[in-house]
Amino acid sequence: MDLELSEEQAAVRQLAREFSDREITPYAAEWDRAERVDRGIVKKLGSLGFLGLTVPEEYGGSGGDHLAYCLVTEELGRGDSAVRGIVSVSLGLVAKTVAAWGSEAQKRAWLPRLCSGDALGCFGLTEPGTGSDAARLATRAVRRGETYLLSGTKTFITNGTWADVALVFARSNEDPGHRGISAFLVPTDAAGLARREIHGKLGLRGQATAELVLDDVEVPASAMLGPEGKGFSVAMSALAKGRMSVAAGCVGIAQAALDAAVAYAGEREQFGRTIAHHQLVQELIADISVDVDAARLLTWRVADLVDRGRPFATEASTAKLFASEAAVRAASNALQVHGGYGYVDEYPAGKLLRDARVMTLYEGTSQIQKLLIGRARTGVSAF
Ligand code: FAD
């Protein structure tokens, strides 16, 4: 792998960096306090092509490779994870999954709108009773002629109240395990679909996280994404690439923590000199710096494998596990560098820590990543 970025990759990173510095970072604390990012950001993300990266241009995407996607995701995550999550879900979990599994009609119906930001997508896998053990989900899809009726509850759904289309996983046959699950593209204005925003989150407060209740929601049979009974494979393939995107977002958090810690250490004086002169403060900064580099390299390795068409799932779990734990450590170390000032939201360290904390939970907890890596190394499944 060549670690030197191509001209195109360097250009898209620069574009994302400037966008993040201009349109996101100055507002991140305000959006966090208001529990709502400015929805206008979605159209801006779309117009720069950030909602269509890696999607073929014939479907309205902006093309590009997965390393470019990771570079943009990192820069957005450096600005505000609440914004980064909009892209990771609408593009990473929904549009890319439609591109990979969709029929021609599904691609034509949804991809141009998702890539431009005219529409947003959400990913409905988790239910109140099933998180890590998603294969036991209970939402039902009952066939009635040329339609399916979907009933059940999805929870913790990112973009939930904002999305125009929900990728919903439901049980469509009698198999009680993963072979019973199919995926459906459900317009969120469908009759019988109710949405409720979840408030009181520790972090990602600017993001619309919601519960979706489906009560006999009728969709045509053509709304099924991928073959009948293959919904779990659809979900797992989406999440494998999704973990790369979460890892890239975590690199952004860790980089923001490093930038904030270095800036503060260079300004704050104690014992007659800036705290950057104190060796134990340098130790905190060195630890953050190593976490940034290691997380970034693990993430780039996944992008490289994806772009080469090689297997990448275990490497994606490795990157997600390490980068999410590293982001929490980095943000906590940055807060320590700030002393008491790190504990108030005038400085970014506290928000970085709150936002980082969920990264070890969603798209597979750290424990689940360890089980996936352990299974790949030993050949024995602990599930
Ligand atoms: P549980 O599965 O109940 O786990 C509880 C604890 O038990 C964890 O520590 C876990 O690691 C541990 N555990 C479980 N099983 C095992 C095991 N076999 N061995 C060892 N330890 C185990 N879901 C979506 O579908 N779409 C979204 O857009 C989405 N966005 C989210 C946004 C936010 C802000 C949050 C908080 C969650 C989101 N989720 C989403 C849900 C998320 O993916 C789940 O919360 C996650 O998968 C964990 O499931 P759970 O919360 O039910 O925890």
Residues whose N, C-alpha, C, O or C-beta is under 5 A from the ligand:
A	BS01	FAD	F123 G124 L125 T126 T130 G131 S132 D133 T155 F156 I157 T158 T209 V358 L361 Y362 E363 G364 T365 Q367 I368
